[in-house]
Every structure is written in structure tokens, then in C-alpha cells.
């Protein structure tokens, strides 16, 4: 344990440094906490066929949670645009395929890497702090690579859906808040999106929650 803590502290300091350089691109002062990473991973069926794409790997906390949840190394592909974060994840998880590139070019990146069927896209990108046009591109690219019943999982620090009502309508998406994570810093919620015709309870407006919310804590 003593050996791991300095590495974690070093990653957190690096994360803070990247945030100070470009707060809109990083979106948070500290990396996602363990509870939030676990809540994100809980939305993925590890036994379903297909790859899991992680957008914006950061320092790898959600990557670690996905692996701990039973996702195979060979099924996980991380997309990271930032050079420093790309290096951190590649060093931390040498068996995971880490692609350096922009999520707005997701289809091209996966095609060039020979990635086939995709069952889930897990995103840590700060959708609420980037221009609407770019946000729509990212979500559209994610939905384009997903299998028909695939899921797009996104967390947010805001109270509402991180995918706007207009973008969800344009792309034919149904979304629901899957869980609150109150002990994250800051508190966060996890949202789950699917194509409207594939989502259970899809007649519900996209910015309403489906059923009782699970509040997660450490």
C-alpha cells in the first residue's frame, strides 16, 4: 500500500496540472473517485459480446474499475487525446489498448485499430463545458460505433442530463440517470443512454429518471 500511494498522489498532481492548463478540456480538479468509477462500471454487462470504449481515460481510475468489474483487457480500448494522460494510462495498464486521438474521430480511430463490435462507450469527457456542436459530434460518433442495443454511459457534476434535450432528440436517444454518487468530490451522477427503440421505458422523456435511484457511497 505504501508503494501505491505516492503513485496515486503523483497522478493526482499531474491531473491538477492539466486542469490548470486547460480547465474546460479536463473538467474537474481531481480524477474520478473510486465510487464514481465503480458506478460507471456497474452499467456495463461484462458478459455481453463486444468491446468497451472509454473516452477520456484521464489517470485511469475508471479504466481500473472496468477491469475490476470483470471486463477483459482485450475488450477494453481507451481513447485519450492528451499526451500526458495517454502516457499515464499506457504505463499503468500495459495490457490495455490505449489510442491517442480525439473522440470526434472515434469511428476512424476504431476502424484503423481494427476494432469490430462495440457494446458500450463509457465517457468521462466534460460534455457540459464544451461547445454544443462538439458535444453533438462526440455523442453521434459514440452512437455510430455502438451495436443496436449498446449503451453510452456518461457522468456529470450537474443536476441535469449531460446530453441536452435537443441533441438527444436529434440522435434519437433515450436517457436516464442510473445512479447518484454522493461521496465523489464533487458529487456526481451517472447517466445511461440508448437508442430510443432499444431502451426500456423509452417513452419516458430523456431528462427524467427511470425508477428509484441508487445512491452510491464508499
N, C-alpha and C positions, 0 to 999 in steps of 0.2 A: 504493500500500500504506500509505503514511504517513497518508493520509486516512481509511482504513477502520479502522485500529487504535483511534483514540480513540472511534469509534462503537461498536466491539465492546466496549471497556472500559466505556463508559457503559452499554451494555445489561447487561453482567455485574454492574455495581454496582447497577443497578436491580433485577435478578433477586435479588441478595443481599438487598436491602432488602425485597422482597416476601416472601422466605423468612423473614427475621427477624420480620416482622409475623405471618405465618401459616405455620409450617413444615410442618404437616400438609397444607395445601392445595397448597403448591408442591412439596414432596417432595425437593428437592435444594438444595444450597448454590450450585451453579453450573449454567448451562444445559447441555444435552446437548452432548457433544463432536462433532467432525466425523465421527469413525469410527463412533460410535453412530448419528448421523443417517444416514450412508451405509448402515449395516447395516439400518436400518429401511426406507429407500427401496428397498433391494435385494429386499425381499419383495413389491414391487408390480410387476405387469406393466403397463408404460406403454402397451402396445398394446391391452390389453383395453378393452372398451367400458364406460363408466360413470364416475361421479365418484369422487374420493378425498376422504374426510372426515378432517381432522386434529383430534383432540380435545386441547385444552390446548396451544395454539401457543407459549406462553412468549415467548421473544425471537425466535423464527423460525428457529432452526438446522435443525430437521427440515423446515420449510417450504422452506428453501433447498435442502436435499439432495434433496427430492422434485422440485423444479423442475430441478435439475442432472441428475437421473436421467431426464429426458425427459417428466415429467408436464406437461401443458399448463396454463397459467394458468387457462384457462376450466374445467378439470376439477377444480381444487383448491378446496376450501372449508374454511376454518379456523374452528373453534368455540373461543372463548376467553371465559371468564367474567370474568376480572379486567380491570378498566377500563384500567389502565396497560399491561398486556401487549397488550390489544386495540389500543390506540393505537400501540404499538411495531410490531406486525406490519402494521397498516394503512399506516403510514408507510414501512416497509421494503419492502413488496410491494404497491404501489398497484393492481396489476392483479389481485391475488388477492381473492376474495370472503371477507371476514372477518366472521363473525357473532358478536355478543356475546350469550352465553347459557350455560345450564347443560347439560352433556351428559345429564343425566337427562331432559331435554325434547328430545332430539335429533330425534325424529320430527316434533314440532311445528315446531321451528326450520327443518328442511329443507322441510317442506310449505309453510310461509309464504314461504320463499325460492324456491319453485318448483323444487326440486332433484328430479330423477327417479331413474333407475337409479344405484345405488351399487355399485362393485366392491370397494372396500376402505375400512376405517376404521383409521387409524393413531393410536394413543393414547400420550400422554406423561403421562397422569394418574397420580398416586400411588395406585394401587388398593390396595396393601397397608396404607396408612396412613389409609384412610377406612373408615367403618363398613361391615360386610358387606352390610347392606341397600342402601346407596347403591351399593356396588360392583356388586351384582347388577342394580340398575336401569340402571346405565350400560352394562354388558355386554349386557343384554337389549335396550336401545334400539339399541345398535350392531348387534346381530344382526337386529333387526326391520327396519332400513333396508337391509341388505345384500341383494344378489342371492343366489340359491340357492347359487352356488359362490363367493361373496365371502369375503374374508379379514379377520380382525380381528388387527391387529399391535400388540403391547404390549411395552414394555421394562420391565425390573425390575432393581434392585440386589441383590435377594435371590437365594438359591441355588435356590429352587423356583418353580413356576408362580405368576405374579401373580394368576391366576384360580383360586380354590380348587377342590378336587375336587368339593365339594358344589354350587357354582354351575355348574361345567362340566356336571355330571350333570343338574342341574335344567334347563339350557338346551339339552341335547343337543349339547355341543361336544366336539370332539377337538382337543387342543393339543399342540404340540411346541416344544422350544427350537430355534430356527433358527440362532442363532449366539451366540458369546461375543464381547464387545468388551472385551478386557483392558486396553487403553490409555485407556479412558474414566476419568474421575475422578468417583465411584468406578467400578471395573469393573462392567460390566452385561451382561445377556443379553437377546436379542430372542426373543419368543415369538410363535407364529403359531397362530391358532385358526380353525377352520371348523366348519360343521355336521357332525355325525358321519357322516352318509350321503354327504357331499361330499368328505371329507378322505381323501387317500391314506393307506393304512395305518391306517385308523380303528379297527381292532380293538385297537390299542395303548393301554394306559391313558394318560389325558391328561397325567399328570405324568412320562412318560418321553420321552426324546428319540428322534427318528427318524433313524437313520443317523449317520454321522460329523458332528461339529460343526465348523463353520467358525469358527476363531478369527481375529478381525479386529484389525488394528493399523494405525497411520498409515503 
